[in-house]
Amino acid sequence: MKYSPQQEQELMTELWSPMVKDNPYNFVKYCFPWGQKDTPLEDFDGPRQWQEKILREITTHIQRNERVDMPEMFRLAVASGRGIGKSALVAWLIIWMLSTRLGSTIIVTANTEQQLRSRTWAELGKWLTLAINSHWFTKTATAIKPAAWFEEALIRDLKIDTGYYYAQAQLWSEENPDAFAGIHSNYGVCLIMDEASGIPAPIYSVSEGFFSEPTTDRYWFCFSNPRRNTGPFYDCFHSNRSFWKNEQIDSRTVEGTDKELFQRMLEQYGEDSTVARVEVMGEFPRADDDTVIPMELVRAAIDRDVALTASEPILWGLDVARFGGDSSALCVRQGNTVFEITNFQSMDLMQLCGVVKNKYDDCTAMERPQEILVDVIGLGAGVVDRLAEQNLPVRGVNVAEAPATKKNYLNLRAELWFKVKDWLAQRDCRLPNDDELVSELAAPSYKYTSTGKIKIESKEEMKKRGIKSPDKADALALTMASTAASFGGGESFMGYNFRKPVKSRIIRVG
C-alpha cells in the first residue's frame, strides 16, 4: 500500500502516540491485520495469552521507568516446550523496537547461521510484510534498516543519528566473544538470544557491556527450550533469578498448539522423561538426569551449518526389528553429516533385504556405502547372510559383545552410544530435522554396574517404561562401529582389517 503524505503523517502520529509507542500489546494489535479477511491473520484476533502477558509486563516496566531517576533494565528469560510461538513474539519485539524507539539497536543471536536465517529471520520477514508500516524498513538476509526516505526524514526532521539504527542477526563466537559486544546506542538497545540454553557463559558475560549506556530502553530477552541443567540460562531461573523475570511455559497450556502430539510424546517417553520435560513441559532436566545424550546436544545438531567431510566414507547402519511393534531403521552417514534416517514397518527378512538391495543398486558409485553395519542380534544375522550373498559390503555387529576399545563399558552397545554422544559434543556435525530421531537419541538412560562399567538401558527395559524402541537412534549408533571411519581416533573395531577384500570382511554369525 502506498501512503499519501497526510496518511503517512497520521500513521506516524498513531504509532508514536504514548498509548501505542509505550504499550507493546497495543502496538501489536494496531500494527498487524488481525481478523482481516484475505490475510494470514484472518482467523486470529490477537496474540496468545502468554505472549500478551509478556507484552503487558514490558508496558508496566516502561511506566515504572518514567517514575525513577535511574532507569532500570528489562531482563526476561522464557523456558518453554516447543511450538508455542516464540519466534512470532521475537518478531513483534523487533518491529516494535524499530518502529517506536527510533535510532535504537537490536541484536538477535542464536547457535547457528541456519537457525538465524531460516527460522528466526524468516519468521521476522513474514511479520514485517504484514506490518502496517513495513515500508519504513528494508530487510536483508541478516539485517533490517530504515528505508532511505525514512532515514533521510529522521535525520532532517528529528535530528536522529541513524548510525546504529538497525536490527541485526549476529552469531556469537566463543573464540572471540568481545566482538559481540562492541555496539552501543543512546536511543535504546535490545538483545534477543534465541535457543539461549546453548549459548555459553562468556557470551552472557560480554553481553552485559552491550547495556553500559544508562538509556531508558534496555531490553534483554532469552528464549529457549530448557535443555541443560547447568549454564547461564539455567541460572536465570535459579542462582540469578533475582535479576531476571522468568516464565516457564508448558506447551499443553498454550492455545492453538498440537495437544495430540504432546500427549503422544508423554505416553511414548513417560511424563518424567527428559524428552517430556524439555520438549513439552518447558522444564529443565532433573539435576540427577541419567540420560546418555543431553537433549541440548541433539537439538544443536539439527540443520547445523557444517562443511561436509567429503573425504570420509559413506556408511549405512541397519537396525533390524526384533519385536512385532518395532520397525527396522536405516541410517545414511558420511563423516559429520547424517543424510537420511528411514523407517521400515512390518517387513519380513526377505522384504527388508530386498529394500536395502534396491536402494544400494539405485546409488551411483560415489553414493554407495563402504560398509553396511547390521545388528546381528535376532533377525539381523539372517539379513547379514542374505545381503552378503548379494555381494553387498555388509558386516554384522553384535552389540551384546564386549566393547571394542574401552573397558569401562559393559558391552559394545554402550560404547557405540557414547561414541554418538562424543560425535555430537564436537559440535561439528549435522542431523536431519527428524523429531522421532531427536526424541529417541535423548530417551535411553544409563547406569553403572557393580563392577563400575557403564550399561545403557536396553530396549526391553525401555518398553517396560512405556518407551518405544529407539530404532533410528540405534541405526545411527551402528555407523559408529565402522572400521572405515576415522572418528574416534581411527581405532579398529573387532580387529577388522579394512584392506581386505569385501567378501572377507563379512562376519558370519550363527
C-alpha positions in Angstrom: 0.0 0.0 0.0 1.3 3.5 -0.9 0.6 6.2 1.6 -0.1 9.8 0.8 1.8 12.4 2.8 -1.3 13.0 5.0 -1.8 9.3 5.6 1.9 8.9 6.4 1.6 11.7 9.0 -1.4 10.1 10.5 0.3 6.7 10.7 3.3 8.2 12.5 1.0 10.1 14.9 -0.7 6.9 15.8 2.4 4.7 16.2 4.2 7.3 18.2 1.4 8.1 20.5 2.0 7.1 24.1 -0.9 4.5 24.0 0.8 2.6 21.2 4.5 3.6 21.5 4.8 2.7 25.2 2.4 -0.3 25.1 3.8 -3.2 23.0 0.5 -5.1 23.2 -1.4 -2.1 21.8 1.3 -1.8 19.1 1.0 -5.4 18.1 -2.8 -5.2 17.9 -2.6 -2.0 15.9 0.3 -2.9 13.6 -0.9 -6.2 12.2 -4.2 -7.1 10.3 -5.8 -9.3 13.0 -9.0 -10.8 11.8 -8.8 -9.1 8.4 -10.2 -11.2 5.5 -7.8 -12.5 2.9 -4.8 -12.1 5.2 -2.8 -14.8 7.1 -4.3 -13.5 10.3 -7.9 -13.8 9.1 -8.7 -16.5 11.7 -6.8 -14.8 14.6 -7.9 -12.0 16.9 -4.6 -11.2 18.6 -1.6 -12.7 20.5 -1.8 -15.8 22.6 -2.3 -15.3 26.3 1.4 -15.9 27.3 2.5 -13.5 24.6 0.1 -10.9 25.8 1.3 -11.3 29.4 4.9 -10.6 28.4 3.9 -7.6 26.2 2.0 -6.1 29.1 4.9 -6.7 31.5 7.0 -4.6 29.2 4.4 -1.9 29.4 4.5 -1.9 33.2 8.3 -1.7 33.1 8.1 1.4 30.8 5.7 3.1 33.1 7.8 2.3 36.2 10.9 3.8 34.5 9.1 7.1 34.0 8.9 7.5 37.8 12.6 6.8 38.7 15.8 8.8 38.3 17.9 5.8 37.3 16.1 3.7 34.6 16.1 0.0 35.1 16.9 -2.6 32.6 14.3 -5.2 31.5 15.6 -8.8 31.6 13.3 -11.7 30.7 14.1 -15.4 30.3 11.4 -17.8 28.9 11.8 -21.5 29.2 9.2 -23.5 27.3 8.2 -26.5 25.3 8.0 -26.5 21.6 5.6 -24.8 19.2 4.3 -22.0 21.5 5.0 -19.1 19.2 8.4 -17.8 20.5 9.5 -16.8 17.0 6.4 -14.7 16.5 6.9 -12.8 19.7 10.6 -12.2 18.8 9.4 -10.7 15.5 6.9 -8.4 17.2 9.5 -7.2 19.7 11.9 -6.3 16.9 9.3 -4.5 14.9 8.0 -2.6 17.9 11.5 -1.5 19.0 12.4 -0.3 15.5 9.1 1.5 15.0 8.9 3.3 18.3 12.5 3.5 19.6 13.9 5.4 16.7 17.7 5.1 16.4 17.8 2.0 18.6 19.9 -1.1 18.1 18.6 -4.7 18.2 20.9 -7.7 18.1 19.4 -11.2 17.6 21.7 -14.2 18.2 21.4 -17.9 18.1 23.5 -21.0 17.9 23.8 -21.4 14.1 23.5 -19.3 11.0 20.9 -21.8 9.7 18.7 -21.1 12.7 19.1 -17.4 12.4 18.4 -17.2 8.7 15.8 -19.9 8.0 13.9 -19.7 11.3 14.2 -16.5 13.3 14.9 -14.2 10.4 12.4 -15.9 8.1 9.6 -15.5 10.8 10.6 -11.9 11.2 10.2 -11.4 7.4 6.7 -12.8 7.5 5.6 -10.4 10.2 7.4 -7.4 8.7 5.5 -7.9 5.5 2.2 -7.8 7.4 3.1 -4.7 9.4 1.2 -1.5 8.7 4.5 0.4 8.5 6.5 -2.2 6.6 7.5 0.5 4.0 9.6 2.2 6.7 12.2 -0.5 6.5 14.4 -2.6 4.2 15.2 -6.2 5.1 18.3 -8.3 4.0 19.3 -11.8 4.9 20.8 -10.6 8.2 19.6 -7.1 8.9 16.7 -4.6 8.9 17.4 -0.9 8.4 15.3 2.2 7.8 14.4 2.7 4.2 16.3 5.5 2.5 13.4 8.0 2.5 12.6 7.2 6.2 16.2 7.6 7.3 16.5 10.9 5.5 13.4 12.2 7.2 14.6 11.1 10.6 18.0 12.9 10.1 16.4 16.0 8.7 13.3 16.5 10.8 14.0 14.7 14.1 17.8 15.1 14.2 18.3 11.4 14.9 21.7 9.7 14.4 20.9 6.6 12.4 24.4 5.2 12.5 23.3 2.4 14.9 19.7 2.2 13.9 19.1 -1.4 12.8 18.2 -4.9 13.8 20.9 -7.4 13.0 21.2 -11.2 13.1 24.6 -11.9 14.6 26.2 -15.2 15.5 28.1 -15.3 18.8 31.7 -16.5 18.8 33.1 -18.2 21.9 36.6 -17.8 20.3 36.2 -14.1 20.0 33.4 -13.1 22.4 34.4 -9.4 22.6 33.4 -8.9 19.0 29.9 -9.5 20.1 29.8 -6.6 22.5 31.2 -3.6 20.6 27.9 -2.0 19.8 26.3 1.0 21.7 23.3 3.2 21.2 22.0 6.1 23.2 18.5 5.6 21.8 17.9 2.2 23.1 19.3 -1.3 22.9 17.7 -4.8 22.7 19.5 -8.2 22.8 17.5 -11.3 21.9 19.0 -14.7 22.5 17.2 -17.5 20.7 17.8 -21.0 21.9 19.6 -19.4 24.8 20.2 -22.6 26.7 23.0 -23.5 24.2 24.8 -20.1 24.5 27.9 -20.3 26.7 28.7 -18.2 29.8 31.4 -16.0 28.1 28.8 -14.6 25.7 26.4 -13.8 28.5 29.3 -12.0 30.3 30.3 -9.8 27.4 26.7 -9.1 26.6 26.5 -7.1 29.8 28.7 -4.5 28.0 26.0 -4.0 25.4 23.9 -2.3 28.1 26.5 0.0 29.5 24.7 3.2 28.4 22.1 4.2 31.1 19.3 4.6 28.5 15.7 4.2 29.4 15.1 1.5 26.8 17.4 -1.5 27.6 15.9 -5.0 26.9 17.5 -8.4 27.2 15.3 -11.4 26.2 16.3 -15.1 26.4 14.1 -17.7 24.8 14.8 -21.5 24.8 13.8 -25.0 25.4 15.5 -25.7 28.8 17.8 -28.4 27.6 20.6 -28.1 30.2 20.5 -28.1 33.9 23.7 -26.0 34.1 24.9 -22.8 32.4 23.8 -19.2 32.4 20.3 -19.8 31.0 19.6 -22.3 33.8 21.0 -19.7 36.3 18.4 -17.2 35.1 15.8 -19.4 36.8 17.9 -20.3 39.8 21.0 -18.6 41.2 20.4 -15.4 39.2 16.7 -15.4 39.5 16.5 -12.1 41.3 18.0 -10.3 38.2 15.5 -11.9 35.7 11.8 -12.1 35.1 11.0 -15.7 34.4 8.4 -17.6 32.5 8.2 -21.3 32.3 5.5 -22.4 29.8 4.0 -25.9 29.3 3.1 -26.3 25.6 -0.1 -28.1 26.5 -1.4 -24.9 28.2 -1.0 -22.7 25.1 -3.9 -22.2 22.9 -3.5 -23.4 19.3 -0.8 -25.9 19.9 -0.9 -29.6 18.9 -2.2 -31.2 22.1 -2.4 -34.7 20.5 1.3 -34.6 19.6 2.2 -33.6 23.1 0.0 -36.4 24.6 1.7 -39.0 22.3 5.1 -37.8 23.5 4.1 -38.2 27.1 2.7 -41.6 26.5 5.7 -42.7 24.4 8.5 -41.4 26.6 6.9 -41.0 30.1 6.0 -37.9 31.9 9.2 -37.8 33.9 11.4 -38.3 30.9 13.9 -35.7 29.7 12.0 -35.5 26.4 8.7 -34.8 28.0 10.2 -32.3 30.5 12.1 -30.3 27.9 10.0 -30.6 24.7 6.5 -30.4 26.3 6.6 -29.1 29.8 9.3 -26.4 29.4 11.1 -27.8 32.5 14.8 -28.3 33.0 16.2 -31.9 33.1 16.5 -33.3 36.5 19.7 -32.4 38.3 20.4 -36.2 38.6 19.5 -36.8 35.0 20.9 -40.1 33.8 20.2 -39.6 30.1 23.0 -40.8 27.8 22.7 -37.9 25.4 21.5 -34.5 26.5 18.7 -33.0 24.5 20.7 -29.8 24.1 23.4 -31.7 22.1 20.8 -33.3 19.8 18.8 -30.1 19.1 22.0 -28.1 18.4 22.9 -30.5 15.6 19.7 -30.1 13.7 20.4 -28.4 10.4 23.7 -27.1 11.7 25.8 -25.3 9.1 28.8 -27.6 8.6 31.2 -28.3 5.7 30.6 -31.9 4.5 33.6 -34.1 5.2 33.5 -35.5 1.7 36.8 -37.5 2.1 35.1 -39.7 4.7 33.4 -42.9 3.6 29.6 -43.3 3.3 28.2 -45.7 6.0 24.9 -47.3 6.4 23.6 -48.5 9.8 20.8 -51.0 9.7 18.8 -51.8 12.9 16.6 -54.8 12.3 13.3 -55.1 14.1 13.2 -57.7 16.9 9.6 -57.4 18.0 6.3 -57.1 16.3 5.8 -53.4 17.3 9.3 -52.3 16.3 10.4 -51.1 13.0 13.7 -51.6 11.1 15.7 -48.4 10.5 18.4 -47.4 8.1 20.8 -44.5 8.7 23.0 -43.0 6.0 26.0 -41.1 7.3 29.1 -39.6 5.7 31.6 -38.3 8.2 30.0 -35.4 10.1 26.6 -35.5 8.3 23.6 -37.8 8.7 21.8 -37.5 5.3 18.9 -39.9 5.9 17.1 -41.9 8.5 14.4 -44.2 7.2 11.9 -46.5 9.0 10.6 -49.8 7.5 7.4 -51.1 9.1 6.0 -54.6 9.0 8.7 -56.1 6.8 9.9 -59.7 7.0 13.6 -60.6 6.5 13.4 -61.1 2.7 11.4 -57.9 2.2 13.9 -55.8 4.2 16.8 -57.3 2.3 15.1 -56.5 -1.0 14.6 -52.9 0.0 18.2 -52.5 1.1 19.5 -54.2 -2.1 17.3 -52.0 -4.3 18.5 -48.8 -2.5 22.1 -49.9 -3.0 21.6 -50.6 -6.7 20.0 -47.2 -7.2 23.1 -45.5 -5.8 25.8 -44.2 -8.0 29.3 -45.4 -7.4 30.0 -42.3 -5.4 26.9 -42.7 -3.3 27.4 -46.4 -2.3 28.4 -47.2 1.2 31.8 -48.6 2.0 30.1 -50.6 4.8 26.6 -51.6 5.8 26.6 -52.2 9.6 23.9 -54.6 10.8 22.9 -55.5 14.3 23.1 -59.3 14.2 21.0 -59.9 17.4 17.7 -61.6 16.4 16.8 -61.5 12.7 19.9 -59.4 11.9 22.1 -62.4 11.4 19.8 -63.6 8.6 19.9 -60.1 7.0 23.7 -60.2 7.0 23.8 -63.6 5.3 21.3 -62.6 2.6 23.0 -59.3 1.8 26.4 -61.0 1.7 25.1 -63.5 -0.8 24.1 -60.4 -3.0 27.7 -59.2 -2.6 26.9 -56.1 -0.7 29.6 -54.7 1.7 27.8 -55.9 4.8 29.2 -56.6 8.2 27.5 -58.0 11.3 27.8 -56.1 14.6 26.9 -57.9 17.8 26.2 -55.1 20.2 26.0 -57.5 23.1 29.7 -58.4 22.8 32.4 -56.8 24.8 33.4 -53.2 24.0 35.9 -53.0 21.2 38.3 -50.4 22.5 37.4 -49.3 26.0 37.0 -51.4 29.1 34.7 -49.1 31.1 31.6 -50.1 29.1 29.6 -53.2 29.8 29.2 -54.0 26.1 29.6 -52.7 22.6 26.2 -51.1 22.5 27.1 -48.8 25.4 30.3 -47.9 23.7 28.6 -47.0 20.4 26.0 -44.8 22.1 28.7 -42.9 23.9 30.5 -42.5 20.6 27.4 -40.9 19.3 27.4 -38.6 22.3 31.1 -37.7 21.7 30.4 -37.1 18.0 27.6 -34.7 18.8 29.7 -33.0 21.6 32.3 -32.0 19.0 29.6 -29.6 17.6 30.8 -30.1 14.0 28.1 -32.5 12.9 24.6 -32.3 11.4 21.5 -34.3 11.9 18.3 -34.1 9.8 15.2 -32.4 11.3 13.6 -35.6 12.4 11.5 -35.4 15.6 11.5 -39.1 16.0 15.3 -39.3 15.9 15.7 -36.4 18.2 13.4 -38.0 20.8 15.0 -41.4 20.5 18.5 -40.1 21.0 17.5 -38.4 24.2 15.4 -41.3 25.6 17.8 -44.0 26.9 19.3 -43.7 30.3 22.5 -45.3 31.7 23.7 -46.7 35.0 26.8 -48.2 36.5 27.1 -51.9 37.2 28.5 -53.3 40.4 31.9 -53.6 38.7 31.8 -49.9 37.7 31.0 -50.4 34.0 28.5 -48.2 32.1 25.4 -50.0 31.0 22.9 -48.5 28.5 19.2 -49.1 29.2 18.1 -52.0 27.0 15.2 -51.9 24.5 13.3 -54.3 26.7 13.8 -52.0 29.8 12.6 -49.0 27.8 9.5 -50.9 26.8 8.7 -51.6 30.4 8.8 -47.8 31.0 6.4 -47.4 28.1 9.1 -46.0 25.7 9.3 -47.2 22.1 12.4 -48.9 20.8 14.9 -46.3 19.6 15.3 -47.9 16.2 16.5 -44.8 14.3 19.0 -43.9 17.1 20.3 -47.4 17.2 20.9 -47.3 13.4 22.9 -44.1 13.8 24.9 -45.8 16.7 25.7 -48.7 14.4 27.5 -46.4 12.0 30.0 -45.7 14.8 31.1 -49.3 14.6 32.6 -48.9 11.2 36.3 -49.6 10.7 36.2 -47.4 7.6 35.5 -44.2 9.6 38.2 -42.2 11.2 36.1 -40.8 14.0 37.2 -42.0 17.4 40.9 -41.9 16.7 40.9 -44.4 13.9 40.7 -47.3 16.3 39.8 -50.7 14.7 36.7 -52.4 15.8 36.8 -56.2 16.4 40.3 -56.4 15.0 39.0 -55.8 11.5 41.4 -55.1 8.7 39.9 -52.7 6.2 42.4 -53.5 3.5 41.0 -57.0 3.0 38.5 -57.6 0.1 34.8 -57.0 0.6 33.8 -60.7 0.9 36.5 -61.4 3.6 35.1 -58.7 5.9 31.7 -60.3 6.2 31.4 -61.7 9.7 29.0 -64.7 9.8 27.0 -65.1 13.0 25.3 -68.3 13.9 
